[in-house]
């Protein structure tokens, strides 16, 4: 779900708090303007933009105080010592430029595929529920919860790679803290599955992903 970063940043600044936002999932998919957001720090990562893995960027608003946590050489304005990875930095810049040029068309295509997948799954899984806001969410992700089963148990469908949470917490069996904070009971939150669409995803692949419905029926005994 997309957050009200502008309002949060304004409130935090009123209390004298520095604001950082992680825009790894947003850049290239929705409009991101650091000036409009009002944040002091913003991060993005390359592999979400089809740039090489291992490269990212940190935007620092002029005047924002930063101290290095690793000391050594004077690279990167004295904040991060070590030889800069110039090829990856150039690749990240190129990837950002391409993502910006293709964003509107790519967003429309992603939304169409996401809604196709949602419609297929909802038609075959009675009680399937959407997690998050109906419209204020990323165009390329679909987070749903399957009734009566754990999300991890429902991922038995062949040819479907999905997740029960973010990649950095993959492997855990506990309910999402975010879903719990949204008011979902733990049993329902455990049924959540996150499906992500890439820029090369096709309608045929989306239709194959609907096999998750058959996996749910098998696990739920329907």
C-alpha positions in Angstrom: 0.0 0.0 0.0 1.3 3.5 -0.8 1.9 5.6 2.2 1.2 9.3 2.7 4.9 10.2 2.8 4.3 13.9 2.2 2.1 14.2 5.3 4.3 12.0 7.4 7.4 14.1 6.4 5.6 17.4 7.2 4.5 16.1 10.7 8.0 14.7 11.4 9.7 18.0 10.5 7.3 19.9 12.7 8.8 17.9 15.6 12.3 18.3 14.3 12.7 14.8 13.1 14.8 13.8 10.1 12.9 11.7 7.6 14.2 8.8 5.5 12.0 6.8 3.1 12.8 3.5 1.4 11.7 4.0 -2.2 13.1 0.7 -3.5 9.7 -0.6 -4.5 8.4 2.7 -5.8 11.0 4.1 -8.1 10.1 3.3 -11.7 6.6 2.2 -10.9 5.0 5.3 -9.4 6.0 9.0 -9.6 8.8 9.7 -7.1 9.9 13.4 -6.6 12.1 14.1 -3.6 11.2 17.8 -3.8 7.5 17.0 -3.6 7.9 14.3 -0.9 9.7 16.6 1.4 12.0 13.8 2.8 15.6 14.4 3.9 16.9 11.0 2.8 15.7 8.5 0.1 17.1 5.2 -1.0 16.7 3.2 -4.1 18.2 -0.1 -5.3 19.4 -1.2 -8.7 17.9 -4.7 -9.0 14.4 -3.3 -8.7 15.0 -1.3 -11.9 16.8 -4.0 -13.9 20.2 -2.5 -13.0 22.9 -4.8 -11.6 22.4 -6.3 -8.2 24.5 -4.8 -5.4 24.2 -1.1 -6.5 21.9 1.5 -5.0 21.7 5.2 -4.3 21.0 7.5 -1.3 19.6 10.9 -1.9 20.6 13.4 0.7 18.8 16.7 0.9 21.4 19.6 1.1 22.0 20.5 4.7 21.1 17.1 6.2 23.8 16.1 8.7 25.4 12.7 8.1 28.3 10.9 9.8 30.2 8.0 8.3 29.9 4.7 10.2 33.0 3.3 8.4 36.1 5.4 8.4 38.9 5.4 5.9 39.3 7.1 2.5 37.6 10.1 1.3 35.5 8.5 -1.4 31.8 9.4 -1.7 32.3 12.7 0.1 34.0 11.0 3.0 30.9 9.0 3.9 31.7 5.6 2.5 35.4 4.6 2.0 36.4 2.2 -0.8 36.8 2.2 -4.5 33.6 3.3 -6.3 31.9 0.8 -8.5 31.7 3.1 -11.5 30.2 0.6 -14.1 27.3 -0.3 -11.7 26.7 3.4 -10.9 26.5 4.2 -14.6 24.2 1.2 -15.1 22.0 2.4 -12.3 21.7 5.9 -13.8 20.8 4.4 -17.2 18.3 2.1 -15.7 16.6 5.0 -13.9 16.4 7.0 -17.1 14.9 4.0 -19.0 12.4 3.4 -16.1 11.3 7.0 -16.2 10.8 7.0 -19.9 8.8 3.7 -19.8 7.0 4.2 -16.5 3.5 5.3 -17.7 3.2 2.6 -20.3 4.7 0.0 -18.0 2.4 1.0 -15.1 -0.7 0.7 -17.3 0.4 -2.8 -18.5 1.2 -3.9 -14.9 -2.2 -2.8 -13.6 -4.0 -4.6 -16.3 -2.2 -7.9 -15.6 -2.5 -7.5 -11.8 -6.3 -7.0 -12.2 -6.5 -10.0 -14.5 -4.8 -12.1 -11.9 -7.0 -10.8 -9.1 -10.1 -11.5 -11.1 -9.0 -15.0 -11.9 -8.2 -15.9 -8.3 -11.2 -14.2 -6.9 -13.5 -16.2 -9.2 -12.0 -19.5 -8.1 -11.4 -18.9 -4.4 -14.5 -17.9 -2.4 -13.6 -15.6 0.4 -10.3 -14.5 -1.1 -9.6 -11.0 0.3 -7.3 -8.2 -0.8 -4.8 -6.8 1.7 -4.3 -3.1 1.5 -6.0 -0.2 -0.2 -8.1 -0.9 -3.3 -6.3 1.7 -5.5 -3.5 3.3 -3.5 -1.0 0.5 -4.0 1.9 -0.5 -6.3 0.8 -1.4 -9.9 2.8 -4.6 -10.0 2.0 -6.3 -6.8 -1.0 -8.2 -5.5 -1.3 -9.1 -1.8 -4.2 -11.4 -1.0 -5.1 -13.7 1.8 -6.5 -17.2 1.3 -9.2 -18.3 3.7 -8.7 -21.2 6.0 -5.0 -22.0 5.2 -1.6 -20.6 5.8 -0.1 -18.8 2.8 3.0 -21.0 2.9 0.8 -24.1 2.6 -1.0 -22.7 -0.5 2.3 -22.1 -2.4 2.4 -25.7 -3.6 1.2 -24.8 -7.1 3.7 -25.9 -9.8 5.4 -23.1 -11.9 4.4 -20.4 -9.5 7.0 -18.5 -7.5 5.4 -16.4 -4.9 6.0 -15.2 -1.3 4.2 -14.9 2.0 6.1 -11.7 2.8 8.9 -9.4 1.8 12.1 -11.0 0.4 14.1 -9.8 3.4 11.8 -11.8 5.8 11.2 -14.8 3.6 11.4 -18.1 5.4 9.5 -16.9 8.5 6.2 -18.5 9.6 4.9 -15.6 11.7 2.1 -13.3 10.7 3.1 -10.0 9.0 3.5 -7.3 11.6 2.1 -4.9 9.0 -1.1 -6.9 8.5 -1.5 -7.3 12.2 -1.1 -3.5 12.6 -3.9 -3.1 10.0 -6.2 -5.0 12.4 -6.2 -8.5 10.9 -6.3 -11.4 13.3 -3.2 -13.6 13.2 -5.0 -16.6 11.6 -6.1 -14.4 8.7 -2.8 -12.7 8.3 -1.0 -16.0 8.1 -3.0 -16.7 4.9 -1.4 -13.8 3.0 0.4 -14.3 -0.2 2.3 -11.6 -2.2 2.4 -11.9 -6.0 4.7 -9.7 -8.0 4.6 -9.0 -11.7 7.7 -8.1 -13.7 8.1 -6.0 -16.8 8.2 -9.2 -19.0 5.2 -10.9 -17.4 2.7 -12.1 -19.9 -1.0 -12.8 -19.8 -0.3 -16.5 -20.3 2.0 -16.5 -17.2 -0.7 -14.6 -15.2 -3.2 -17.3 -16.2 -0.8 -20.0 -15.1 -0.4 -18.3 -11.7 -4.1 -18.7 -11.1 -3.1 -22.4 -10.4 -2.7 -21.1 -6.8 -6.5 -21.5 -6.6 -6.2 -25.2 -7.3 -3.5 -25.5 -4.6 -5.7 -23.7 -2.1 -8.6 -26.1 -2.8 -6.3 -29.1 -2.3 -4.9 -27.8 1.0 -8.3 -26.5 2.3 -10.1 -29.7 1.3 -12.5 -27.9 -1.0 
